[in-house]
């Protein structure tokens, strides 16, 4: 029977390898890299394993034991092998962890969105600070604006009849 891995607890559902964990009084830093052999080009969908270079990403994640969590992700820039694709290279995204240009993990975003919906901008920002999450009121309000509109339904007056 296999033991529980750090990645299974701190990054559930993420196919990434935690190379090491650094604990300080204020922060948990996870040094992570992808375990995927290849990635799909976002332009054409062609899978590639041909690496161009590495680059560092540091998205924020949900806090642990009152400490900020920072993920030091060693991401790959891959070469698209499709000669008809407009992209020559593309950045690898780790499913369930990162999105393009995101500064926070996929797990932290819904938590912040809920905080924004229930508390709003300023109160949500104050609570997030107490929970060891670095964000501001404007970010929380942007998360609300990014939500899809609810589908149109019957008006409240038509339900009373």
C-alpha positions, 0 to 999 in steps of 0.5 A: 500500500503506497503512502500519501504524497505531499502533492496529493495533500497540497495539490489534489488532482494535479499531475505535478511532481513536488520536488521539495517543500520549503517552510518558513514562519510566514510561507509554504513554498512548493517547488513543482514541475509537470509530470506530463510527457507532452502538451497540446498547442493552444493554437492547433491542438498538435501535441508536442514534447520538443522543448524550447526552454524552461521558465519560472511561474509563481502562482499563489495557492490556497493557504495552509495552516495560516501561511501563504502558499507559493508554488514555484513551477518550473514550466516548459516552453514547447515547440509546436511541430505543426508547420501550418500553425501560427505559433512557433512556441507555446507555454505548457499549462498544468491542468487543474493548476495553471491557466494562461497568464494566471497569478493564482492556481485554479483551486484558489480562484473559486475560493476568492470568487465565493468570498467576493460574492458573499462579502464584496470587494473591501470586506472580502479583501480584509478577510482574505488578508486574515486568511493569508491570501494576498489579494485586493478589492479590485481583483475580487470585483473583477472575479465577480464581473467575470462570472457568466450571467444567469440564463434568462428565466421567467420573471418573478411576477410570472411565478406568482400567478 
